[in-house]
Amino acid sequence: GLRRCLVDGAGAPKGELSRGEQKSIHTDRVVRVHGPGEEIETIRWIYRAFVEQDQTERGIADLLNARGLRTDLGRLWTRGTVHQVLINEKYAGDNVWNRVSSKLHGKPVRNGPDMWIRRDGAFEPVVESLLFNAAQAVIRERYQRLSDGEMLEALRRLLGRHGYLSGILIDEAEDMPSSGAYQSRFGG
């Protein structure tokens, strides 16, 4: 639903950047712009289905796959990819930087929210803020209902089923909070 567009120092568009491409001139800037209309409508539908129709992330993914729709990478939708769409502040028009930083050749470090740099209204939103905020409230309510012990027990069950843990594995599990919920609650 969003694309990266290269603009010159005066703000005139120079073209869309593909995945992995970066700007090469110091005075150029990269801004977010809306993608194709059908992608925009898919993103909006995901939010409406989640908030207004009480669909789960898994249910939304199944419906998108049944319609033959694919992600921006041409992959099938999963619970995790739908969840990532629902929590991505860029769809509300906001940009957040400095979530992760690293020293030269150093290991990346996750920064706390107090170190994040925010720009609300950085670009035209795909979904209205009221709908975005409603989705965030549903997500917060789901994981706040669980105690720390219940969240850790869910991790133990997942570890027992698979023999290992990963962010993707956690995000794809139906019976537990997302990896982001664990990051927020326990710091890692």
C-alpha positions, 0 to 999 in steps of 0.5 A: 500500500505504500511506496518509497519515492525519491524527491529532489531538494525542491520536492519534485518527484524523481521516481519510485525506489525499488526494494533495496535501492537507496538515494545517492545524492545528498540533497535528495529525500525519500518520502512515502507515497500511496501505492496502487489503488487495489493495494490501498483498498486491501489495507483498508479492508484489513483494518475494517475486517479486524475492527468492525467485523471482529475478524482475527489476523488468521481469518483475514489472512485466509480470506485474502489468500482465498481471493488470490491476493498476495503480499508486496513480496508475492507471498501468501498472507499469514497471521504474522503479515496481517498483524504487521500491517495492523501495527505499522504506524506508517499506514496512519501517516506517522513515521518513527525512526531510531527504533534500532541503532548500532555503532559501526560494525556493531551489533544492532541494539533495540532502543526504548520508546523514549529514544524513538524519533516520531513524526506524526502526519509525515505523509498521507495516511492510508487508513484514518487515525480513528480506525488505526487507533481502534485496531491498536486498542483491540491488540492491546486489550488482547495481550493485556488480559494475560498475566506475565505468567500466562504469557510465559506459559504460552511460550513454554507450550510453543517451545514444547511443540516446536523445540525452538522459539523465533519471532516468526514462530510466535507471530504465527501461533494462534493461541498467544500474543505476538512477538511485539507483545513479548518485546513490549512486556519483557524487553526482548 
